[in-house]
Amino acid sequence: MKQLLLTALMAFVCLLTKAADERELPLIQNVQAYESMSLNGEWNYIVDVQEEGYYDYRMNPTRWGFFQNAKPQRPEDLIEYDFDKSPTMRIPSDWNTQDEKLFFYEGTVWFKKSFQAVPTKDYRTLLYFGAVNYDCHVYVNTRHVGHHIGGFTAFNYDISDLLREGENTVIVKVDNKRHAEDVPTQIFDWWNYGGITRDVKLVKVAPVYMEDYSLQLQKADAKAKTREISFSARLNKAEAGHKVVVSIPELKLEQQLTTDAEGKVSATLKVSAKKLQLWSPGNPKLYQVQLSLDTSTYTDAIGFRTIETRGKQILLNGEPIFLKGISIHNEKPYGGGRANTADDARTLLSWAKELGCNFVRLAHYPHHEEMVREAEKMGILVWSEIPVYWTIAWTNPKTYENAQHQLRDMIARDHNRANVIIWSIANETPHSKERDTFLGNLAKYARTLDSTRLISMAMEVTGASNYVNRLNDNMNEFVDVVSFNQYIGWYRDVNDAPKMRWEIPYDKPVIISEFGGGARYGLHGAKNQRWTEEFQEDLYIENLAMIDKIEGLAGTTPWILKDFRSPRRVLPGVQDYYNRKGLVSDNGEKKKAFFVLKQWYENK
């Protein structure tokens, strides 16, 4: 009998999970264009070290978990939690910097938010999360609506039929424990910030809405008098007969279309080449685009440019460009904590602009949407990456599925941003046949989603022999741009830099995706004294002279703009749980090496 009850319970849980999974919808494009209600603010939270709010004492899923938000109905009722009496935390945020007891914590925390709603049948409501790190279960009014894995991409659920007039509750179980089969894997060199780290909102949509759309400038001969902009859109339902209008008033372009049986439309908009201003770092022109579906209208600001390669050159709008870049972690400008606001983005990007950058590598995972959009406004090109980092479980199908979903969601959110020119599929991965299959499939999948951008990854140099470094990676056939990390002067003597010779046997552009070394701001000494600003300064001087000699060098993104938190960096008085390779300190102070790179970029 006990076994029958357990089997019935598991079947019940599976049924709920299946129903919940059907509520997750493809990510809505340009969520800012829709009427929404923010759920940001104070949320109650409960730290659940042994996950008693989800499992019973036999580690079976329980129907009586914290998601019930239960209250005693009689004096003798036993309920051993109470969200309303629990402390609150500001959302979006990470719990590590919001509660000092949770600084190192990895595990489960439950969050609860109450809100008022007046649902109607005239529209539907999507519950949208910008990101939750890492594994989360979402409940609305005690109903399980979804399970999401992956800490850096957005997702949304249709909760229309669950809302009731008056008070409603959202409860989220967040678990940031690390596992070998996850993406990223069990070890990584940044802080594992847990929590609801990006915006939460209720998005109001019509029963039929424009789920996704794309506007891309097609490549053309430099002498072409007319340019073509391809437009496509997909509704949330496969229904024919809906009227779609795309308009770019400044260019006097407008096209009326009708959806086919799959709920899709496509068209080519033609414009005079003289009238079209191309987006570039020197002229980050964005056009106001209006999109209408039946009686609903959406707006977006979109730039038009082309990106391609020719031999060892990267061409922006048909002209060679040198990518003067810097790598950035999605961490707040001052101190630690997950960056999640437009102000955070503007501060970090203003430092990059001061450095002379026209390009940033947003490592090692998709950053918050405001980071990409602010960079677009400021004329900064972007490399966007998924966290396939170090030693991934290459043969695990679930791991690949996870990576592919993160790649899909990264591209879905930002494929209309003109400044995003590179999708990166990995960083510093050890060579093997299994890894080549895994990454090769990711590269091919990315091209099916977006064929207009370049594919790259940060490789490792494995063919070193004395003073000759030869790049040899089977992934060269899958990428458009060959990128690799090297740390001469940090993991190898800086005096070797003038002697080094680089062999890159591929007729493709080359980006040095990482180089650098650590220094504590304000620590001074001889240039051979590690951790001093003078050591880092000399390292940059020698490395820049060395990479200047690399044939086909098309850009570089040194590691890294700002010191960032990492549990792997434990040296007291110097690191104190910060990776000190930043050119800017965790307090916003510029180190001497900052000005070395700035001068080098001024001469490029």
Salt bridges, closest charged atoms under 4 A:
GLU35 OE1 - LYS204 NZ 3.57
GLU51 OE2 - LYS173 NZ 2.69
GLU51 OE1 - LYS177 NZ 3.65
GLU76 OE2 - ARG74 NH1 3.59
ASP77 OD1 - ARG74 NH2 3.03
ASP82 OD1 - LYS71 NZ 2.92
ASP84 OD2 - LYS71 NZ 2.78
ASP84 OD1 - LYS112 NZ 2.62
ASP99 OD1 - LYS101 NZ 3.24
GLU106 OE2 - ARG178 NE 2.79
ASP135 OD1 - HIS147 NE2 2.83
ASP158 OD2 - ARG124 NE 2.84
ASP161 OD1 - ARG23 NH1 2.77
ASP175 OD2 - LYS177 NZ 2.72
ASP182 OD2 - HIS179 ND1 2.99
ASP189 OD2 - ARG569 NH2 2.59
GLU211 OE1 - ARG234 NE 3.13
ASP212 OD1 - HIS415 NE2 2.91
GLU239 OE1 - HIS242 NE2 2.78
GLU250 OE2 - LYS285 NZ 2.91
GLU262 OE1 - LYS264 NZ 3.84
ASP294 OD2 - HIS242 ND1 2.68
ASP300 OD1 - ARG373 NH1 3.74
ASP300 OD1 - ARG417 NH2 3.39
GLU331 OE2 - LYS562 NZ 3.33
ASP343 OD1 - ARG346 NH2 2.39
ASP344 OD2 - LYS332 NZ 2.65
GLU354 OE1 - LYS590 NZ 3.40
GLU369 OE2 - ARG373 NE 3.04
GLU374 OE2 - ARG346 NH1 3.40
GLU374 OE2 - LYS377 NZ 3.41
GLU376 OE1 - ARG417 NE 2.84
GLU385 OE1 - ARG361 NH2 3.10
GLU385 OE2 - HIS364 ND1 2.81
GLU401 OE1 - LYS398 NZ 3.99
GLU401 OE2 - HIS405 NE2 4.00
ASP409 OD1 - ARG408 NE 2.98
ASP414 OD2 - ARG413 NH2 2.82
ASP436 OD1 - ARG435 NH1 2.79
ASP450 OD2 - ARG453 NH1 2.77
ASP473 OD2 - HIS431 NE2 3.08
ASP473 OD2 - ARG435 NH2 2.77
ASP480 OD2 - ARG447 NH1 3.07
ASP496 OD2 - ARG492 NE 2.79
GLU503 OE1 - ARG470 NH1 3.19
GLU503 OE2 - ARG501 NH1 2.70
GLU514 OE2 - ARG361 NH1 2.94
GLU514 OE2 - HIS364 NE2 3.85
GLU533 OE2 - HIS524 NE2 3.72
GLU534 OE2 - HIS524 ND1 2.81
GLU534 OE2 - LYS592 NZ 3.54
GLU537 OE1 - LYS592 NZ 3.53
ASP548 OD1 - LYS604 NZ 2.77
ASP563 OD2 - ARG580 NH1 3.23
ASP563 OD1 - LYS591 NZ 2.87
ASP576 OD2 - ARG520 NH1 2.94
ASP586 OD1 - ARG580 NH1 2.77
GLU602 OE2 - LYS598 NZ 3.73
